[in-house]
Amino acid sequence: MIIIQFFVRHFVFEMRKEEFFNIKFFSSFRKMSSFSKSNGAYAALAAGAVVATYAGTHAYKSRLQQKYDDGIDLKNQTVEIDPVEHIRRCTFYKDIDIFSFYKTIHPNLQTLGDIFYHGYSLSQNGPCIAYVDLKNTTEPLHWISYSMALERIRLIGSHLWTDTRLTPLKSTVAIISLNRPEYSFVEHACYMYGFTVLALYTTYDASTILSVLERTQAEVLVIDYLDRIESFKNQLLKKNYIKEILVMDDIKTNENRKIKTIPTILKTMQQSDVRPRPNIDPESIVTFILTSGTTGL
């Protein structure tokens, strides 16, 4: 994770430095050229604006460099390590074995199921996930703490294990949803209790979804709202391998025992229902990644 942060941080900085400066500078330059044809005073002002923009951008760049400078060459941040797939790596780590090195960064973190507890500890139970209320213009973000998020994660994970009877290190949970807090709750519940995550694009049509679920034998399908699967809901309910369709929205439905909602689970389960985490093999599969290329499922 640290390696990724190094790369992302420098990548964002490069975008700010190059794109921001080029847009500001050349936009001002074009305006200066047109003004100079009609009015020398305006041209002088425009030239001053260019200088001010450059000086401001340069100062901004200097402040960032002083704050985040770790010695990397901003013009040579990565090196290609695979000429076929064109995989690149940060120059700081070009000669190391990533798969053994990452274990030395945080030796107590063995699986993704450990990540949330680590964040809870580092933040001292600080804010974790926010709900966005666009109607509230003064305070649109409503944060919940790590402990509150952790409680929901463990309740969902325990439900999948005990009530739905999924098998750690064997069962697959598919998720089709827009970005929302419940997505993270389900995802981390799978990480903690050893269920493989299968993330599906919301743009997939019914035939693609049914095909992927069939091929992976996903036992649970998690969706944000029930209408998302309305056109093929009956087909899903007839699939023997589908044990449960879990809906994130708080709805009332009694049409089929396979359909349940996350709000109902969180309301009805007790702390005594929370199961301890199973032992997870760090080398086990955590997620299936679907791509449009040859490296996906």
Secondary structure as GFF3:
##gff-version 3
##sequence-region A 1 297
A	DSSP	alpha_helix	2	15	.	.	.	ID=ss1
A	DSSP	pi_helix	16	20	.	.	.	ID=ss2
A	DSSP	alpha_helix	21	36	.	.	.	ID=ss3
A	DSSP	alpha_helix	40	68	.	.	.	ID=ss4
A	DSSP	beta_strand	78	82	.	.	.	ID=ss5
A	DSSP	beta_strand	87	90	.	.	.	ID=ss6
A	DSSP	three_ten_helix	91	93	.	.	.	ID=ss7
A	DSSP	alpha_helix	98	105	.	.	.	ID=ss8
A	DSSP	three_ten_helix	112	114	.	.	.	ID=ss9
A	DSSP	alpha_helix	115	123	.	.	.	ID=ss10
A	DSSP	beta_strand	127	132	.	.	.	ID=ss11
A	DSSP	beta_strand	141	145	.	.	.	ID=ss12
A	DSSP	alpha_helix	146	158	.	.	.	ID=ss13
A	DSSP	pi_helix	159	163	.	.	.	ID=ss14
A	DSSP	beta_strand	172	176	.	.	.	ID=ss15
A	DSSP	alpha_helix	181	193	.	.	.	ID=ss16
A	DSSP	beta_strand	196	199	.	.	.	ID=ss17
A	DSSP	alpha_helix	206	216	.	.	.	ID=ss18
A	DSSP	beta_strand	220	223	.	.	.	ID=ss19
A	DSSP	three_ten_helix	226	232	.	.	.	ID=ss20
A	DSSP	alpha_helix	233	238	.	.	.	ID=ss21
A	DSSP	beta_strand	244	247	.	.	.	ID=ss22
A	DSSP	beta_strand	259	261	.	.	.	ID=ss23
A	DSSP	alpha_helix	262	268	.	.	.	ID=ss24
A	DSSP	three_ten_helix	271	273	.	.	.	ID=ss25
A	DSSP	beta_strand	287	288	.	.	.	ID=ss26
###
